[in-house]
Amino acid sequence: APSAQPEKYTAPPAAIAIKERAGAEAGYVDWDIDPAGYAFFKTLNDGSAGYSGPAIDEPAFERVIDTFEKAVKADTLPPLPGLEAALAAVVPDKALVSLSYNWWVGRRKQLAMPLVRALRPAPDPEDADVVCVAFRPRVAEGA
């Protein structure tokens, strides 16, 4: 049976903070470009990603990916046409949105989780199959 608790009590605290901040500061960007994102960003601007329009700057690219992440509802990816309209003022060319969307979907599937770290689910504390302890490999006892 679904929980009778409001979402405020069932959502991870970081996700609540993002929603509350999004209401207070609509322009705040939570996604910081990572190495894979930076590599794609460079291919966008050098033309090797199939884009030949005006260059996009790094803060605008971060805003695009952040907008994609925050538009996800209940693990359902947002439709591209609505995102193109929402990002029209952010990007110099509409083609950037569709190329970035395709990269974002692929990257999200590769990671199997959101790109914004605060939106990722917390690790299961009951999972005994964890191989690392504090970023080091777990050493079997007696080894």
C-alpha positions in Angstrom: 0.0 0.0 0.0 1.3 3.5 -0.8 2.6 5.4 2.2 0.3 8.0 3.7 3.3 10.2 4.4 3.7 13.5 2.4 6.6 13.5 -0.1 8.5 15.9 2.2 9.0 12.9 4.6 9.7 10.2 2.0 12.0 12.0 -0.5 15.7 12.1 0.1 16.7 15.4 1.8 18.9 16.5 -1.1 16.0 16.2 -3.5 13.8 18.3 -1.2 16.5 20.9 -0.9 16.7 21.1 -4.7 12.9 21.5 -5.0 12.8 24.2 -2.3 15.7 26.1 -3.8 14.2 25.8 -7.3 11.2 27.6 -6.0 13.3 30.3 -4.3 16.0 30.6 -6.9 14.7 29.5 -10.2 18.0 30.2 -11.9 20.2 27.9 -9.7 22.1 25.2 -11.5 22.9 22.0 -9.6 24.8 20.1 -12.3 28.5 20.7 -12.6 30.1 19.5 -15.8 32.0 16.2 -15.4 34.8 14.9 -17.6 32.3 13.0 -19.9 30.1 16.2 -20.2 33.2 18.3 -20.9 34.3 16.0 -23.7 30.8 16.2 -25.3 30.7 20.0 -24.7 34.0 20.3 -26.7 32.7 18.1 -29.5 29.6 20.3 -29.8 31.7 23.5 -30.2 34.3 22.0 -32.5 31.7 20.6 -34.9 32.5 16.9 -34.5 29.1 16.2 -32.8 27.2 17.2 -36.0 26.5 20.7 -34.8 27.6 23.7 -36.9 25.8 26.6 -35.3 27.1 29.2 -32.9 29.2 28.0 -30.0 27.6 27.4 -26.6 29.4 28.5 -23.4 29.9 26.1 -20.5 27.4 27.7 -18.0 24.7 27.5 -20.7 25.5 23.8 -21.4 25.4 23.1 -17.6 22.0 24.9 -17.5 20.7 22.7 -20.4 21.6 19.4 -18.7 20.4 20.7 -15.3 17.0 21.6 -16.9 16.8 18.0 -18.4 17.5 16.5 -15.0 15.0 18.6 -13.1 12.3 17.9 -15.7 12.4 14.1 -14.9 9.2 13.1 -13.1 9.0 9.7 -11.4 11.8 8.2 -13.5 10.0 9.3 -16.7 12.2 11.3 -19.1 10.7 14.5 -20.3 9.6 14.9 -23.9 12.1 16.8 -26.1 9.6 19.3 -27.7 8.7 20.8 -24.3 12.4 21.1 -23.4 13.2 22.8 -26.7 10.6 25.5 -25.9 11.8 25.9 -22.3 15.5 26.3 -23.3 15.0 28.5 -26.4 16.3 31.5 -24.5 19.3 29.7 -23.1 20.9 28.2 -26.3 22.0 30.0 -29.4 20.5 27.3 -31.7 17.6 24.8 -31.1 19.7 22.0 -32.6 21.9 22.1 -29.5 19.0 21.0 -27.3 18.3 17.8 -29.3 22.0 16.9 -29.5 22.4 17.5 -25.8 19.2 15.6 -25.0 20.5 12.5 -26.9 23.9 12.7 -25.1 22.1 13.2 -21.7 19.8 10.2 -22.3 22.8 8.0 -23.2 24.9 9.2 -20.3 22.0 8.7 -17.8 21.5 5.1 -19.1 25.2 4.4 -18.9 25.3 5.6 -15.3 21.9 4.1 -14.5 21.2 7.1 -12.3 20.6 10.9 -12.5 23.6 13.1 -13.4 22.8 15.6 -10.6 24.4 13.9 -7.6 21.8 15.2 -5.1 19.0 13.5 -7.1 20.7 10.1 -6.9 19.3 7.5 -4.5 21.1 6.9 -1.3 23.1 3.6 -1.2 21.3 0.7 0.6 22.8 0.4 4.1 21.7 -3.3 4.2 23.5 -4.2 1.0 26.3 -6.6 2.0 27.6 -6.9 -1.6 29.5 -3.6 -1.4 33.1 -4.0 -2.6 34.5 -0.7 -1.4 34.9 0.7 2.0 35.7 4.5 2.1 36.9 4.3 -1.5 39.3 1.4 -0.9 38.7 -2.2 -1.9 37.3 -4.3 1.0 39.9 -6.7 2.2 38.6 -10.1 3.2 39.2 -11.1 6.8 42.2 -13.4 7.2 43.7 -12.5 3.9 
